[in-house]
Amino acid sequence: MISPAMSDALDRWLDHRRALAGASENTIAAYRRDLLSFLAFMARHHGTAQGLAPIARVTVSDMRAWMAHERGRGIAARSLARAISAVKGFYRWLAEREGIDPSAVLATRAPKPRTRLPRPLAPEAARQMLGQVELQAAEPWIAARDAAVVTLLYGCGLRISEALGLRGQDAPLRQSLRIRGKGGKERLVPVLPAARNAVMAYTETCPHRLDPDTPLFRGLRGGALSPRAIQKVTEQARLQLGLPATATPHALRHSFATHLLSAGGDLRAIQDLLGHASLSTTQSYTAVDTARLMEVYDRAHPRSGN
């Protein structure tokens, strides 16, 4: 329901985002879905295929109708905000290249998502999770694999995609890992001896050949290990330990940041370790009491005269 010219424009904008903004392929795919959904709605809303001319005539009322439709079908505020951002980016690009007036679209305000505080595990619960994960698999090499991945999440603060993105050439782990995170941004992450030992225990027992350019962590039949497999492992562990449903693989990354800050870590250093572009993101990631945060800020930004 979109014209060839519009389809071509969308492809060129996505290429632009990929090349100049360093957007990941997952982000590009999300942008494409968001824009196609938006264009499909406008086609139905106006009863005509969406080319460059109809798109240029979108009004504030049209935008409100689209947002109401999205919320009506259960789209979360955070997802809608991302879609609005994609639409605005596309319109800015069209304004530069096609001369359309983007003001109605750019005037649209995204709904404020409800702030969801992270739920890190207590230090003892995190240790119990690591131990329980290693006990669950019948195959020793799978038990070692699961323990290695979970140790990287908690001990290095990796995202699950980053841990599963490691290649055979990364083992044995050195004292630091160069991680490519969201948006292609690279960071150096120190590797604790416990994490190095856990990965070594896995590689020594893994029955599959770990070539340099192949995934380090393997599934039962030798293919790349899926994130869902680790999610299931941690879900089983939390049920065994009686931990809340918030005890997920991502909660281990929260826990890494929170426990590091509670032990005296510098907030900006933790920001670098997590690969966050914004310090406010790191602050929301860490669940520490207000007094502790104020202590950290006072050290980093001492007030004059004190």
N, C-alpha and C positions, 0 to 999 in steps of 0.2 A: 504493500500500500504506500510505498514511497517511490518517487520518481527515480530514474537512473541518475539524473543530475544530483539529487539529494544523496543517493547511495554513494556516489563518487565523492561528494563533499565530506560525508561521514568518514569514509576510508582515509581521505587525505588528512582530516583532522586527527584521526587516531594515529596515523603515521607521524604527524607533527608532535603529538604528545609522547609517543614512543621515542622519538629521536631527540627532542629538545628538553623534555621534562624528565627523562629517565624513568618513565612509568614502567612498572613491571608488567609482564604479560597477564597476570591475574587482574591487575588494575585496568589494563586496556580492555580485557574481556568484560569487566563490570561496567566500564564506560559504554561499551557497545550495547550491552543489554539495556542500560538505563536510557540511552538515546533512542533505540529502536522501540522501547516501550512508550516513551514520550511521543514519538512520531506516530505510532500506531493509534494512540489515544486521540491525537489531534486529527488524524484522518477520519476516525469514527465520529468525533465531535463535530467536524465540519462537513462530513459526508463527501470528502474529496481526497484524492491521493495527495500526499504531502511532497510538494516540490519546493524550490527556493522561494517562489512568489508567495504561496500560502503561508509558509513559515515566517516570512517577513511581516505578516499581518497579525501574528499572535498578540493578543491583548492581555492585560492584567486579569480580566475576567476569565479568559481561557486558561491562564496559569492556575488560577484558583480552582477552576473546575477539575483540572488534571490532578492537583494536589488532593482535593477532596476524594477523587476517584481512587487514588493510590492509598490513602488512609482507609477508605472504605473496604478495600480488599485486603487489609491487614498489614500493609507495609509499615514497618517500624519507623519512628521519627528519625533515627540515625540513618537508616537506609534511604529515606526520602531526602534527607539533607544531602547525602552523597549524590543522589540522582539530580537534584537541583543544581548542585555544583557542576556536574557534568554538562547539564543543559546550558548553564551560564557560560561555561568555558567554550562550548561549541558556538554559541551566539557571538561571543567576543571575537572568535576566529572568523566567523562569517561576516561580521561587521567590518573587519579589516580587509577582507578579500572580496566581498560581494557588495559592500556598502549598505547593508540593511541596518535598520534602526533597532538596536537590542534593548532599548530602555525599558520596555514593558517586562521583559524577561529578567533583566538585571535588577529591577525594582522588587522582584519576588523575594520574600524573606522565608528562609527555611525554618521549620518548627524546631524549637529547642529540645534536643533529646534529654530524656530524664537521666540524670547522672547516676551511674551505677558504680558504687564503690567497689573496688577490688576486694576479694576475700582471700588473702593469703593464709596459708596454713601456719599454725604455731610451729616453732622449731622442732619440737619433739614429734609432732604429727608428720612433719616433712620427713624426718628420719625414719619413722615407722613406715611411711609410704614407700621409701626406697627399699627397705628391707622386705616388705610384703610383696612388692612387685617381683623380686628375685625368687620368691618361693612358689609362684603360681604355675609356672610352665613345667610340663613333664619332661621336655627335652632340655638338657643342661645348656646347650648353646642358645636356645631361645630365651631361657631365663637370664643368661648373661647378656644377651642382646637387649632385652627389655630394661634390665638394670642399668645398662650403659646409656640408653637413650634418656631414661628418666633422670639419671645423674647429671647428664648434660643440661637438661632443662632447669634443674634446681641449682646445680653447682656452677653453671656458666651463664644462666639467665637467657638461654637460647629460646627462640620460638621453635615450635615443633617442626615447622617447615625448614628451619635452618639446620636443626639437628639431623633431619632426614635428608638434607641436601648435601651432607658430607660425602666425599668420594673415597675410594680405596686409597688414593694417594695421601689422604690426610692422616692415615694411621701408619705407625703409632703416633699418637697426638704429641705435639711439642708443647712447650710451656705457654704458648699462645696460639690462638686460631684467628685467621683472617676470615671474617664472616661477611658475606654480601647479604644485606637485609632488604627491607622495603625500599622501593625506588632505586635499587641498585647501589645503595649507600654502603660503603665498606667500613668495618670497624675491627679493631684488634681486641680479642677477648682472652684474658688470662685463663689458663686451664689448671684447675687444682689437681694435685696428685691423685685424689680419689677418682676424679673423672678419667684421668689418663689410665689408671689401673683398671677401671671398669671397662673401658673400650679395649684395652689389651686382653682382658679376660674373654671378651666376646670374640675378638679376631683370632685368638688362639684356638677357639672351639668351633668357630663357624665352619660348616662343611662345604660352603660354596666359595669358589675362587673370587677373591676380592682384587680385581684388576684396578690399576690406578684411576681409570676414567669411568669406573662403574660405581653404583651406589654402595656406600660403606655398609649400610644396614639393610639386611635382606629379609624377605618373607620366607615362609616355610619352604616354598618351591624354588627359591632363589631369585625371585623378582624383587623390585624395590619395595621396601617396607612402606605400608600406607599409614597415614596419620590416624585413620580409624582404628588400626590395630593397637596403637599406643593408647588411644582414648579408651578402648575396651579394657586394656590392661589396668589402667589407673582407675577405671570405674569398678572393676572387680576388687581392686585393693581397697578402695574407699569403703565399699560395702562390707568387706571383711573387717575393716578397722572401725566401722561405725562413724565414718567421717561424713560431713554434709555433702550434698550434691555439688556444691561449689568447688570441691576438691578435684579439679580437672588438671590436665597437663599445663594449661595456661596459668592456673593458680600457682604452679611451681615456679613460674617466671616471676609472678607477683611476689612470691615468698622470697626468692633470691634477692630482689630489690629491697624488700622491707627489712629482711634480716640483716642485710649489709648496711643499710642506713641506721638501723637500731644499734649495730655494733660500732658505730662511729664513722661510717663511710661518708664521703663527701657527695652531696646531691648531684653536683655537675659531673663528677667522675662516674657516678652510677648512670647518669643520663648517657654518657658516652658508651658505657658497657652494654646498655640496653639498645643502643642505636636509635634513641628518640631524637627527633628534630627539635622538639620543644621541651623546655624544662618543666612547663606546667603538666605535660603528659607524664613525665617521670614522677612529679609530685602526686598526681592522682593515682599512679600505679602503686605507691607505697602507702601502707596502712600503719602509720605511726602517730602517736599522740601529738597534739598541737604544741605542747611544750618542747618536745624533741625537735620538731620542725623549726620552731623559733630559735632554738639553740644553734641549729645548723646554719640558719640564715644570718644570725648575729655574728657567727664566726666568719662567714663569707663576706658580709657587708657590715662591718663594725660602724656604729654611729659615731659621728664626730663628737668629741668632748668626753667620751667614755674611756 
